[in-house]
């Protein structure tokens, strides 16, 4: 599974019907099929970019089923199944596996954050991994949970036969590097932050789960290929170009920004689910301008390479 986790995974947004607000499985599948035409490792369904906390369990299952239909058998369907209760996380992981998930991504419970001791977290993740029919990838999301998994805890969890990796969604490269060094033979670390993808790859990440990969999969793949081939100057130049557009469709404008950018490239985006708010016109134009500028610079990069 570690080998299969190596590469780029777009965390797909959940498409909703413009009129009813219901989940739109056909539109989910359209977006996934476009992505699977590229040499991406797979996709993540029901991550934070998929508005997972805003979905009912039945809706979540419909998204997983739609994604599985569109993801080829030789690619990885990763599904977010983190819930606040251990029992609910186990149930969600079992349902996801039954619907065809290849692995599940599990965040730490955080509502009772002050009581999430190392012992509590160890027991939670161990129980989920014991019960899950498919491998578990830990999800370190300190910007949301309010705390980080520690290297000591991850080292213990990495010994579990069914815990195969970790997504680090932060710009903390020191922490990512420590995670990546724990069990590099069988424990895959993925970056969840496109603005630091290049240094994360240099620090030991084997790929990334990146919102901007929904919009610019070729650019994310090119950076990974550059690093693997030792073309570090080219990778760094691409990283510098990618930072702003990556921020706009993630930390700056969130899911609404990501969905707007999808519409700009002719893909289903659609509304966000309240309490999330639709994107303001000025923000939409900011994304459009940055996306146009990036695409022009990326095409110029490819032209320059062809002339060498």
C-alpha positions as CSV (number, residue, x, y, z in Angstrom):
1,X,0.0,0.0,0.0
2,X,2.9,2.4,0.7
3,X,3.9,2.2,-3.0
4,X,0.3,2.9,-4.1
5,X,0.2,5.9,-1.9
6,X,3.1,7.5,-3.7
7,X,2.0,10.2,-6.0
8,X,-0.5,13.1,-6.3
9,X,-4.1,12.8,-5.0
10,X,-6.7,15.5,-5.5
11,X,-9.1,15.8,-2.6
12,X,-12.3,16.1,-4.6
13,X,-15.0,18.5,-3.8
14,X,-18.6,17.2,-3.3
15,X,-20.9,18.5,-6.0
16,X,-24.3,19.7,-5.0
17,X,-27.3,20.3,-7.2
18,X,-27.8,24.0,-7.9
19,X,-31.5,23.9,-7.2
20,X,-32.1,21.3,-4.5
21,X,-28.7,21.4,-2.7
22,X,-28.6,17.6,-2.7
23,X,-25.5,15.6,-3.5
24,X,-25.0,15.3,-7.2
25,X,-23.2,11.9,-7.8
26,X,-23.1,12.3,-11.6
27,X,-21.2,15.6,-11.3
28,X,-18.8,14.0,-8.7
29,X,-18.1,11.2,-11.3
30,X,-17.5,13.8,-14.1
31,X,-14.8,15.5,-12.1
32,X,-13.2,12.2,-11.1
33,X,-13.1,10.8,-14.6
34,X,-11.4,14.0,-15.8
35,X,-8.7,13.6,-13.1
36,X,-8.3,9.9,-13.8
37,X,-7.4,10.7,-17.4
38,X,-4.1,12.0,-15.9
39,X,-1.4,9.8,-14.3
40,X,-2.6,10.6,-10.8
41,X,-2.2,8.1,-8.0
42,X,-5.9,8.4,-7.1
43,X,-8.3,10.7,-5.4
44,X,-9.5,11.5,-1.8
45,X,-13.2,11.6,-1.3
46,X,-14.8,13.2,1.8
47,X,-11.8,15.2,2.9
48,X,-12.1,18.8,4.2
49,X,-12.4,20.0,0.6
50,X,-15.3,17.5,0.2
51,X,-17.3,19.4,2.9
52,X,-17.4,16.0,4.7
53,X,-18.5,17.5,8.1
54,X,-21.6,19.0,6.4
55,X,-22.8,15.7,4.9
56,X,-25.2,13.2,6.4
57,X,-24.0,9.6,6.5
58,X,-26.2,8.5,3.6
59,X,-24.9,11.4,1.5
60,X,-21.3,10.4,2.3
61,X,-22.0,6.9,1.1
62,X,-23.4,8.3,-2.2
63,X,-20.2,10.3,-2.8
64,X,-18.0,7.3,-2.1
65,X,-20.1,5.1,-4.5
66,X,-19.9,7.7,-7.3
67,X,-16.1,8.2,-6.8
68,X,-15.5,4.4,-6.9
69,X,-17.4,4.1,-10.1
70,X,-15.1,6.6,-11.7
71,X,-11.8,5.5,-10.2
72,X,-10.1,2.7,-12.1
73,X,-9.2,-0.4,-10.1
74,X,-5.5,0.3,-10.5
75,X,-5.8,3.7,-8.8
76,X,-6.4,4.4,-5.1
77,X,-9.7,5.6,-3.7
78,X,-8.9,7.1,-0.4
79,X,-11.9,8.1,1.8
80,X,-12.1,10.4,4.8
81,X,-13.9,8.6,7.6
82,X,-12.9,10.6,10.7
83,X,-15.7,11.1,13.2
84,X,-15.8,12.4,16.8
85,X,-16.6,9.0,18.3
86,X,-14.4,5.9,17.8
87,X,-17.5,3.8,17.2
88,X,-18.7,6.1,14.5
89,X,-15.3,6.2,12.9
90,X,-15.2,2.4,12.8
91,X,-18.7,2.3,11.3
92,X,-17.8,4.9,8.6
93,X,-14.6,3.0,7.8
94,X,-16.4,-0.2,7.3
95,X,-19.1,1.4,5.1
96,X,-16.4,3.0,3.0
97,X,-14.6,-0.3,2.6
98,X,-17.8,-2.0,1.6
99,X,-18.4,0.7,-1.1
100,X,-14.9,0.1,-2.6
101,X,-12.5,2.3,-0.7
102,X,-8.9,1.1,-0.9
103,X,-7.9,3.0,2.3
104,X,-9.4,5.4,4.8
105,X,-8.1,8.7,6.0
106,X,-8.8,9.3,9.7
107,X,-8.4,12.6,11.6
108,X,-8.2,12.9,15.3
109,X,-11.4,13.6,17.3
110,X,-11.1,17.2,18.6
111,X,-14.4,18.4,20.1
112,X,-13.1,17.2,23.5
113,X,-9.6,18.4,22.6
114,X,-8.5,19.0,26.1
115,X,-9.1,15.3,26.9
116,X,-7.4,13.9,23.8
117,X,-4.3,12.7,25.6
118,X,-1.7,10.6,23.9
119,X,-3.3,7.5,25.5
120,X,-6.8,8.5,24.3
121,X,-5.5,9.1,20.7
122,X,-3.5,5.9,20.7
123,X,-6.6,3.9,21.8
124,X,-8.8,5.6,19.2
125,X,-6.6,5.1,16.2
126,X,-5.7,1.6,17.3
127,X,-9.3,0.6,17.6
128,X,-10.1,2.0,14.2
129,X,-7.1,0.2,12.6
130,X,-8.0,-3.0,14.3
131,X,-11.6,-2.9,12.9
132,X,-11.1,-1.3,9.5
133,X,-11.2,-3.8,6.6
134,X,-8.8,-1.6,4.6
135,X,-5.6,0.2,5.5
136,X,-5.7,3.4,7.6
137,X,-3.9,6.7,6.8
138,X,-3.6,9.1,9.7
139,X,-4.7,12.7,9.1
140,X,-2.7,15.3,11.0
141,X,-4.8,18.5,10.7
142,X,-3.7,20.9,13.5
143,X,-5.3,23.9,11.9
144,X,-8.7,22.3,12.5
145,X,-8.2,20.0,15.5
146,X,-6.2,22.6,17.5
147,X,-3.4,20.1,18.2
148,X,-0.9,18.0,16.4
149,X,-0.2,14.3,16.5
150,X,3.3,13.9,18.1
151,X,6.2,12.0,16.6
152,X,6.1,9.7,19.5
153,X,2.5,8.8,19.0
154,X,2.9,8.4,15.2
155,X,5.9,6.1,15.8
156,X,3.8,3.9,18.0
157,X,0.9,3.9,15.5
158,X,3.2,3.2,12.6
159,X,3.9,-0.2,14.1
160,X,0.3,-1.3,13.6
161,X,0.1,-3.6,10.5
162,X,-3.0,-1.7,9.2
163,X,-1.7,1.9,9.6
164,X,0.2,2.6,6.4
165,X,0.8,6.4,6.3
166,X,0.0,9.9,7.3
167,X,-1.2,13.1,5.6
168,X,0.4,16.2,7.1
169,X,-1.7,19.3,6.4
170,X,0.5,22.1,7.6
171,X,3.7,24.0,6.5
172,X,5.7,22.5,9.4
173,X,8.5,20.7,7.5
174,X,10.4,19.8,10.6
175,X,7.4,17.7,11.8
176,X,6.8,16.2,8.4
177,X,10.5,15.2,8.1
178,X,10.3,13.5,11.5
179,X,7.2,11.6,10.5
180,X,8.7,10.6,7.2
181,X,11.8,9.1,9.0
182,X,9.7,6.8,11.2
183,X,9.2,3.8,8.9
184,X,10.2,4.8,5.4
185,X,10.0,1.2,4.3
186,X,6.3,0.9,5.0
187,X,4.9,4.2,6.3
188,X,4.1,6.8,3.6
189,X,3.9,10.5,4.4
190,X,1.9,12.8,2.1
191,X,1.9,16.5,2.2
192,X,-1.4,18.3,2.4
193,X,0.0,21.7,1.6
194,X,0.8,22.6,-2.0
195,X,2.6,25.8,-1.0
196,X,5.3,23.6,0.5
197,X,5.1,20.6,-1.7
198,X,8.6,20.9,-3.1
199,X,10.4,21.1,0.3
200,X,8.0,18.4,1.6
201,X,9.1,16.0,-1.1
202,X,12.8,16.8,-0.3
203,X,12.0,16.1,3.4
204,X,10.7,12.6,2.7
205,X,7.1,13.0,1.6
206,X,6.2,10.5,-1.2
207,X,3.5,12.7,-2.7
208,X,0.7,15.1,-1.8
209,X,-3.1,15.3,-1.3
210,X,-3.5,18.8,-2.7
211,X,-6.6,20.9,-3.4
212,X,-5.0,22.7,-6.3
213,X,-4.4,19.3,-8.0
214,X,-8.1,19.4,-8.8
215,X,-7.4,22.4,-11.0
216,X,-3.8,22.0,-12.1
217,X,-3.0,18.3,-11.9
218,X,-0.3,18.6,-14.6
219,X,1.6,21.1,-12.6
220,X,1.5,19.1,-9.4
221,X,2.6,16.0,-11.4
222,X,5.4,17.9,-13.1
223,X,6.8,19.0,-9.7
224,X,6.8,15.5,-8.4
225,X,8.5,14.2,-11.6
226,X,11.1,17.0,-11.4
227,X,12.0,16.1,-7.8
228,X,12.2,12.4,-8.7
229,X,14.5,13.2,-11.6
230,X,16.7,15.5,-9.6
231,X,15.6,18.6,-11.5
232,X,15.5,20.7,-8.4
233,X,15.9,24.1,-10.0
234,X,12.9,23.4,-12.2
235,X,10.9,22.1,-9.3
236,X,11.7,25.1,-7.1
237,X,10.7,27.5,-9.9
238,X,7.4,25.7,-10.4
239,X,6.8,25.7,-6.6
240,X,7.2,29.5,-6.6
241,X,4.7,29.9,-9.4
242,X,2.2,27.6,-7.7
243,X,2.1,29.1,-4.3
244,X,-0.4,31.9,-4.8
245,X,-3.0,30.0,-6.8
246,X,-2.7,27.1,-4.4
247,X,-3.4,29.4,-1.5
248,X,-6.4,31.0,-3.2
249,X,-8.2,27.7,-3.7
250,X,-7.5,26.5,-0.2
251,X,-6.5,28.6,2.8
252,X,-7.7,32.0,1.4
253,X,-11.1,31.2,-0.1
254,X,-11.6,27.7,0.9
255,X,-14.0,25.3,-0.7
256,X,-15.9,28.1,-2.4
257,X,-12.7,29.2,-4.1
258,X,-11.9,25.6,-5.2
259,X,-15.4,25.1,-6.7
260,X,-15.2,28.5,-8.5
261,X,-11.8,27.5,-10.0
262,X,-13.3,24.2,-11.2
263,X,-16.1,26.1,-13.0
264,X,-13.5,28.3,-14.6
265,X,-11.9,25.3,-16.3
266,X,-15.2,24.0,-17.4
267,X,-15.9,21.4,-14.7
268,X,-18.8,21.0,-12.3
269,X,-18.2,23.2,-9.2
270,X,-21.6,24.3,-8.0
271,X,-22.6,25.8,-4.7
272,X,-21.1,25.2,-1.2
273,X,-23.3,24.0,1.6
274,X,-24.3,26.5,4.3
275,X,-23.1,27.7,6.7
276,X,-20.3,28.1,4.1
277,X,-20.8,31.2,2.0
278,X,-20.7,31.6,-1.8
279,X,-17.6,33.4,-3.2
280,X,-17.8,37.1,-3.7
281,X,-17.3,38.5,-7.2
282,X,-14.0,40.2,-6.3
283,X,-12.6,36.9,-5.0
284,X,-13.8,35.1,-8.1
285,X,-11.9,37.6,-10.3
286,X,-8.8,37.3,-8.2
287,X,-8.8,33.5,-8.7
288,X,-9.5,33.9,-12.4
289,X,-6.5,36.3,-12.9
290,X,-4.1,34.2,-10.9
291,X,-5.2,31.0,-12.7
292,X,-4.8,32.6,-16.1
293,X,-1.3,33.9,-15.2
294,X,-0.2,30.5,-13.9
295,X,-1.4,28.7,-16.9
296,X,0.5,31.0,-19.2
297,X,3.7,30.6,-17.2
298,X,3.3,26.8,-17.1
299,X,2.8,26.6,-20.9
300,X,5.9,28.9,-21.3
301,X,7.8,26.4,-19.1
302,X,6.9,23.5,-21.3
303,X,7.8,25.5,-24.5
304,X,11.2,26.4,-23.0
305,X,11.8,22.7,-22.2
306,X,10.9,21.7,-25.8
307,X,13.4,24.1,-27.2
308,X,16.3,22.8,-25.1
